[in-house]
Amino acid sequence: MSTIGRHVKKLSGYAPALPTPFTHDDRFDTGAFERLCNLQIANGATALVVGGTTGEAANLTTAERRELIRIAAGVSRGRVPVIAGAGSNATARAIVLSKDAEYNGADAILSVVPYYNRPTQEGLYAHFREIAVSTALPLFLYDVPSRTARGLADETIVRLAEMPQVIGLKDATGDISRPARLRALLGQDFRLLSGEDATALGFLAQGGDGCISVTSNVAPGICRDMFLALKQGSAARAQRLSLVLAKLTAALFLESNPAPLKYALSLFGLASPIVRLPLVEMIEQNKAAVAGALIECYDRHSLIGKMGDAPVRIRHRA
């Protein structure tokens, strides 16, 4: 097995769910995306997750999805795995996206529960089984019932985990009791990753391996330190850092993800706040809340690399 393959199968810690930056004329901003990838690796990201919910996958063209993966893989150069969102509510489409991800350099795929169709658990099993056998890449299941209107049952996850390609779960249910339940059924090798920043500490404390995170896009150092504190047995320090993150995380979800995150990144001069319809930019009141949360976090703990005059820029806009 290659080194990068081993990294994927043992993935832990914090991995950013990267946004897809756009220019003011609605083009994919490849330069900004490359900078975001580099910054995250420099700040200790354990993987780059591209083309997911935070990446506005539903609003990307096929060509843009391919370019996202190629850029992330080119920046990583094998240092961390690239996990590509390749989900769809149509099984045939998800298979095409998974094969595209493999061809363009992804190390694993993240495949969401089919949305809108509301399939049965047997339908979900058949959907993911067909995807898994269509590609050589490892597959992470993605359970986010708030967006899909259908949850992935524990029993279905256990059945799917019998396939060697299915190596983990991104769990965005908010159920912090789930890691302990699944760990008992699946053993230590199956990767259990939180998809909810607000409940990530509880998820990790119950046996989770890591978090695919929105907040770590702007606070990777705090997220990394919280994870390490917990794993090193310092629960009190992990709790303190979780409280530092709590206000920022709440601000980043005041409106539909990723509009608040993109606004936050714009305050650092890292990307534009542009989102694609039907998403729109944040209202002014919520922009002020995001800026205030960033200032508070910046004063209490270093944020993303202390980018130049970022604190001055944030305070000015707040």
N, C-alpha and C positions, 0 to 999 in steps of 0.2 A: 504494500500500500504506500502511496506517495505521502510525503510529509504533510502536505495540505489536506489530504484525505483524512489523515489521523487527526488533524486539528478540527475538522468539521465533526468527526464522530465523537470528539471529546470536548466539544464547544462548551465554554462556561463564561461567566462574567458578563460585561455589558457590551452589546453590539448596537450601534445606532440604526434606527429605521430612517434612512436618509431621504430627505425631500428631493424633488426634481426642480432645480431652479429654472425659471423662465426669464427671458428678456422682456423689455417693455413692449416689444412687437410680437410677443407670444411665441418665441422660438425657444427651444431647449438651449440653456446657457451652459455649454460644455465646459467652458473655462471655470465657471463658478462651481460646477459639480466636481471637477477635478480637484479644486482647492479644498472642498469639503471632505473629499476622500482622503487627501493627504493630511489634513488637520486631524481627522479622526484617528488615523493610524498613529500619528505622532503623539496623540493624547491617550493611547493605550486601548483603542477599540480592539475587541477580539474577533470581530468580523465586520464586513460591510453588507448591510441589507438594503437592496435596491429594488425599485419597482414594486413596492408594497403599497399599503394604504396611505402611509405618509408620503410616498412617492407619487401620489395621484395616479396610480396605475390605470384606473378606469378611464382616465382622460388622455392617456398616452397613445401615440401611434405605434404600430409594430416596429417601425424604424427607430423611433425614440427609445423603446424598450431595449432593442439590440445595442444601441449606442451607449445607454446607461451601463450595461453589463461590460461592454468592451472597455469603456473608460475605467470603471472600477477595477477590472482585472488588470489593466495596464498600470494603474497606480499601485495596486497591491503587490504585483510581481511575486505572488506566492507568500507574502509576509503574513497575511491573514486571509481567511476564506471569503469569497464573495457569494452571498446567498441571494438568489434572484427570485422576486415574486413572479410566479408563473401560473396563477390561479385564474379560473373562469367559472361561470355558472354552466358553461357547456363543456362537457368532457372532451370532445374533439378539439375544441379551442385550447383547453388547458394542455393537452398533449402537444399541440403545435408550439405553444409558448415554452413548454418544458424542453422540447428538442432545440428550439432556438437558443434557449439559455445555455444548454450544453455546448452548442456549436460556437457560441460567442464568448465562452471562457468562464462561465459560472462554475463554482465548486459544489453547489447544492441548490435545490429549489425550495421555495416556500409556497405551499399550495393551500389556498383558502377553501373553507367549506363553501360549496356552491350556493350562491345567493339567489333570491327571487323565486327559484323553483320549489323550494321547501321539500327536498327529497326525504324519503324515509331513511332510517339507519342502514337498511340494506342497500338503498341507492347510494348513500355516502360511501359505504364500503366498496361497492362496485366502481364508483367514480375514481377513488384514490387508487384502487388496485390497478385499473387501466393506465393511470398516469405513471405509477411506479414501474410497471413493466415496459413502459415506452422509452425510458431513458436510463442511462448508466449512472446518473447523478443520484446522490442521497436526497431524500425527501423529508422536509419538515412539514407536518400538518399544521394548519392555522385555524384555530377555533375562536371565532369572534361573533357570537350570536347577536350582539347588538346591531351588527351590520348585515348579517346573513339571514336572520329570522329562523335559524335552525342551528341547534347545538350538536356537537359531536360527542356522543355518549362514551363513557369510560370503556364499556364493553367493545364498542366499535374500534376505539384506539388500540385496545389490546389485540383484537383480531388483525388489524393492519400492521401492528408491530411485529407480527410473525414473519412479515416480508423483510428481508435483509435491507432493502432499499429505504424503508421507513425508519428513520433514526431518531426522530424527535417531534416535539409539539411546541408550538407557540400558543400559549393559553391566554386569551384575552377575555376570559369569563369573569375575572375578579374573585374567583373562588379560591381562597388561600388554603383551604383544606385539601385541594385536589392533588398537589404534589405528593403528599404522604400517601393518599389512596393509590395513586398510579405507581408510585415507587414500589409499593408492596406487590403490585401486579406485574410490573415490567422490569424490575431489577435496576442495577446501578448504571448500566450503559446507555439506556434510553435517555435522550436529552430533554429535560423539562425546562422550558424557557417562558418566563412571564411576558405577556404582551400588554401589561397594565402598569404604568409607572407608579400610580397612586398606591397600589397594593404590592409592589415588587418586594419590599423588605419582608413582608409576611410570607409571600410565596417562597422566597429564598430560605427563610427560617424553617419552613416546613419541608425542605428537601429539594427545592428548585436549584437548577444549575446556573441560571443566569437570566438576563432580561434583554429582549429586543425592544429598544427604548426610544421614545421621542425626546425626553428630557436630556438624554446624554448628548444630543446634538449640540447643546449649548452649555452643558455642565458635565462634561465627561470626567473631569477630575474628581468631583464630588461623588458621582455614581461609582467610579472605580474604587474610591477610598471606602465608601459604604460597603461595597461587596467584600473587599478585602478584610475590613474590620470584622464583619460577620463571620467570614470563613476562618479568621484567626482567633475566634473566640471572644472578641470584644463586642458583645451585644450592645452595651451601653453606648459605645462610640458610634456603632452603626445606627442606633436609634437617634442619636443627636444629629448625625448627618442626614438621616431621613427627614427630620424636622426642617432642616435647612432647605431640602429639596421640595418640601410639600407645597409651599406657597407658589414656587415657580411652576411646578407641575400643574397645579390648579389653574394658573394663568394660561398655560399652554393648551388648556382644554376649555377655555371660556367659549370658544366658537369651534366650528368643525375643523378638525385636523386636516391639513397642516397650515391653515391660515395663520394661527398665532405663532407657530414655530417659524414660518417664513418671515413674519414681521420681526421676531426676535433676532433672526440671523441678519436681517437688513440693518438692525441697529449696530451690529458689528461690522457692517460693510462687506459681509460675506456673500450675500445673495439678495435679489430683489424680493419684495413682498408679494409678487404677482402669483395669483392662483388662477386656475382655469374654471370657467363656468361649467357647472352651476355653482361652484364655490366663488365667493367674493372676498375682498379684503376686509379686515376687521373694522368694526366701528371705533370711533376715536376714544370713547370711554374705555373700551377693552384694550386698545393699544397702550393707554396710560397704565393700565394694570400690569400688562406684560413688562413695560419698561421699568415700573416700580419694583416688580419682583426680581428682575435682572439686577437692578442696582443693589437691592438687599442681599442677593446671593453673592454678588461681586464683592461687596464689602465684607462678607463673612467667610468667603472661601473663593479661591481662584476659579474663574470660569474658563472658557475655551482659549487657552494659551495667552490670556491677557493681551488681546490683539491691539497693539498700538494704543491709539487714543480712544479705545472703545468706551471706557467709563465716562469720559468727557462727552462723547457723542450720545451715549444713552441718557445721561443727565440732561443734556440740552434738549433732547426730543421729549423727555418726560415732562 
